[in-house]
Amino acid sequence: MPFLWVAISLPILLLLQRWIQTHLHGISLLVTGKPERAIYFYAIILFPGVLLHELSHWITATLLGVRTGSISLLPRRDLDGSLQLGYVEYYRGKTLDPVRESLIGGAPMIAGTAVILLIGFKVFGVVDLARAVQSGDMDTVTFALANLFQTRFILLWIYLIFAISNAMMPSKSDRRAWPAFIISMIILASIVYLLGLQSEVAVGLARPLLAIFSYLGIAFSVAIGVDIFVMFILFVLEAIISRIKGVSVVYGQSGN
């Protein structure tokens, strides 16, 4: 179930984030009136997530003994036209193996998931809500939801989850070493199979993998819930601004 949970929730989360990022940029364009200013407006809204994203790159690279260069939290357009909200320079020499580079690239998702889980468990009490839903008793569910909406500074926590979850996904450059890493894992799995050790390895990895995917599923589900809430706000906000200014943003197939 945890594997299926992640397999279903991750594509949903990516679709929601695609919509949010597109319309958030559209609202920024409506407010500022200029595309170059809209980029900075968009980056400011997601700043907590961008900060965590780039710091996780830098900290992971440092811990793994990879030499780092400059770090930037300012948005810029790449040569291919894609938007980059920040970057960390680290040196990809011959000694940098695919495993370490993949860990550096995947660090933002790990850090973002950890923070979302921390907020979900410690602030929102998602475990109690999940138990209430599993009980099937509407009174219990209603009571759990009432407690959740009475959380102090709830809008601040929702904003932090929103900013972090929408900036934690690895970028194209973050995924650069993933093909080599996957090939390495396939080779390792083949060696284990040829040695007849698959049963022992499977037993040893089953429990930690179930735990990892369970936590990922919870984090993605929390992010989905927050994103749906934010999507409604963005939809209403964009309609109001469009009505006031008398203009609207037309979204094409490319999302612009």
C-alpha positions in Angstrom: 0.0 0.0 0.0 2.7 2.6 0.7 4.2 2.1 -2.7 0.8 2.4 -4.4 0.0 5.5 -2.2 3.2 7.3 -3.5 2.6 6.1 -7.1 -0.9 7.7 -7.0 -0.2 10.8 -4.9 3.0 12.0 -6.6 1.5 12.5 -10.1 -1.5 14.2 -8.6 0.8 16.5 -6.6 2.9 17.3 -9.7 -0.3 18.2 -11.7 -1.6 20.4 -8.9 1.8 22.1 -8.6 1.9 22.7 -12.4 -1.4 24.5 -12.2 -0.4 26.5 -9.2 2.9 27.6 -10.6 1.3 28.6 -13.9 -1.5 30.6 -12.3 0.7 32.0 -9.6 2.9 33.4 -12.3 -0.3 34.7 -14.1 -1.4 36.5 -11.0 2.1 38.0 -10.6 1.8 39.2 -14.2 -1.6 40.7 -13.5 -0.3 42.6 -10.4 3.0 43.8 -11.9 2.1 44.2 -15.5 5.6 43.2 -16.7 6.9 39.7 -17.2 10.4 40.5 -15.7 8.8 41.8 -12.6 6.4 38.9 -12.4 9.4 36.6 -12.1 10.6 38.3 -8.9 7.0 38.5 -7.4 6.6 34.8 -8.0 10.0 34.0 -6.5 9.3 36.1 -3.3 6.1 34.1 -2.7 8.0 30.8 -2.8 11.0 32.2 -1.0 10.9 29.9 2.1 10.8 26.9 -0.2 13.6 28.2 -2.5 15.8 28.9 0.6 15.3 25.4 1.9 15.9 24.0 -1.6 19.2 25.6 -2.1 20.4 25.2 1.5 19.7 21.5 1.3 21.9 21.3 -1.8 24.7 23.2 -0.2 24.6 21.3 3.2 24.4 17.9 1.5 27.3 18.7 -0.9 29.4 19.9 2.1 28.6 16.8 4.2 29.5 14.5 1.3 32.9 16.3 0.8 32.0 18.0 -2.5 33.5 21.4 -2.9 30.9 24.1 -3.4 31.0 27.6 -5.0 28.5 30.4 -4.9 24.9 30.2 -3.8 22.1 32.4 -5.2 18.5 32.9 -4.2 17.7 35.3 -7.0 15.5 34.1 -10.0 16.9 34.0 -13.5 16.0 32.7 -16.9 18.1 29.8 -18.3 19.2 29.7 -21.9 16.3 27.3 -22.7 13.8 29.8 -21.3 13.0 27.9 -18.1 12.8 29.8 -14.8 15.4 29.0 -12.2 14.6 30.4 -8.7 18.1 29.9 -7.3 21.2 27.7 -7.6 24.2 26.3 -5.8 27.5 25.8 -7.6 29.4 22.6 -6.8 32.2 21.0 -8.6 31.5 18.0 -10.7 35.0 16.5 -11.1 35.9 13.0 -12.0 35.8 12.0 -8.3 32.1 12.9 -8.0 30.3 9.6 -8.4 26.6 9.3 -9.4 25.5 8.2 -5.9 26.7 11.4 -4.2 25.6 13.6 -7.1 22.1 12.0 -7.0 21.9 12.6 -3.2 22.8 16.3 -3.7 20.2 16.6 -6.4 17.5 14.8 -4.4 18.3 16.7 -1.1 15.5 19.3 -1.6 12.9 16.6 -1.8 14.3 14.9 1.3 14.5 18.1 3.3 11.1 19.3 2.1 9.4 16.0 3.0 11.0 16.1 6.4 9.7 19.7 7.1 6.2 18.9 5.8 6.1 15.8 8.0 7.3 17.8 11.0 4.6 20.4 10.5 2.0 17.8 9.8 2.8 15.7 12.9 3.7 18.3 15.4 1.4 21.2 14.4 -1.6 19.8 12.5 -1.8 16.4 14.2 -2.4 14.5 10.9 -2.1 11.2 12.7 -5.2 11.9 14.8 -7.0 13.1 11.6 -6.0 9.9 9.8 -7.3 7.7 12.7 -10.6 9.7 12.7 -11.0 9.1 9.0 -10.2 5.4 9.4 -12.8 5.1 12.1 -15.6 6.0 9.7 -17.4 7.9 12.4 -18.5 11.4 11.1 -18.6 12.9 14.6 -15.0 11.8 15.2 -13.9 13.2 11.8 -15.8 16.5 12.4 -14.1 16.9 15.8 -10.7 16.2 14.4 -11.2 18.7 11.6 -12.4 21.3 14.1 -9.2 20.8 16.1 -7.1 21.1 13.0 -8.7 24.5 12.0 -8.2 25.8 15.6 -4.4 25.5 15.1 -2.6 28.7 16.1 -1.2 30.6 13.1 -2.8 28.1 10.8 -2.4 30.3 7.7 1.3 30.7 8.4 1.8 26.9 8.6 -0.3 26.4 5.5 1.8 29.0 3.6 5.1 27.3 4.7 3.9 23.9 3.5 2.7 25.5 0.2 6.0 27.3 -0.4 8.1 24.3 0.6 6.2 21.7 -1.4 6.1 23.8 -4.5 9.9 24.3 -4.5 11.1 21.0 -3.3 10.9 19.0 -6.5 14.3 18.3 -8.1 15.0 20.4 -11.2 16.3 19.2 -14.5 19.9 19.9 -13.5 19.2 18.2 -10.1 18.3 15.0 -12.0 21.4 15.0 -14.2 23.1 12.1 -12.4 19.9 10.0 -11.9 20.2 7.9 -15.0 23.8 6.8 -14.1 22.6 6.2 -10.5 19.7 4.0 -11.7 22.0 2.0 -14.0 24.4 1.5 -11.0 21.5 0.2 -8.9 20.4 -2.2 -11.7 23.9 -3.6 -12.0 24.1 -4.0 -8.2 20.7 -5.7 -8.2 21.9 -8.0 -11.0 24.9 -9.0 -9.0 22.8 -9.7 -5.9 20.5 -11.9 -8.1 23.4 -13.8 -9.6 24.8 -14.5 -6.1 21.4 -15.8 -5.0 21.2 -13.2 -2.2 17.9 -11.6 -3.3 15.8 -13.1 -0.5 18.2 -11.8 2.3 18.4 -8.4 0.7 14.6 -8.2 0.2 14.0 -9.1 3.9 16.6 -6.5 5.0 15.2 -3.7 2.9 11.5 -4.4 3.3 10.9 -2.6 6.6 13.0 0.6 5.9 11.5 0.9 2.4 7.9 0.6 3.8 8.7 3.3 6.3 10.2 5.6 3.7 7.3 5.2 1.3 4.8 5.6 4.1 6.3 8.9 5.1 6.5 10.1 1.5 2.8 9.2 1.1 1.9 11.2 4.2 3.9 14.2 3.1 2.6 14.2 -0.5 -1.0 13.9 0.9 -0.5 16.8 3.2 0.9 18.9 0.3 -2.0 17.9 -1.9 -4.5 19.0 0.7 -2.8 22.4 1.1 -2.4 22.8 -2.7 -6.1 22.3 -3.2 -6.9 24.9 -0.6 -4.4 27.3 -2.2 -5.8 26.6 -5.7 -9.2 27.8 -4.6 -7.7 31.0 -3.2 -5.7 31.6 -6.3 -8.7 31.0 -8.6 -10.8 33.6 -6.7 -7.9 36.0 -6.4 -7.1 35.9 -10.1 -10.8 36.4 -11.0 -11.0 39.5 -8.7 -7.8 41.1 -10.0 -8.9 40.4 -13.6 -12.2 42.0 -12.9 -10.7 45.1 -11.3 -8.0 45.6 -14.0 -10.2 44.7 -16.9 -7.7 42.2 -18.3 -7.0 38.5 -18.0 -4.2 36.1 -18.6 -4.6 33.6 -21.4 -2.9 30.3 -20.8 -1.7 28.4 -23.8 -0.7 24.8 -24.1 2.8 25.6 -22.9 1.3 26.9 -19.6 2.1 30.6 -20.4 
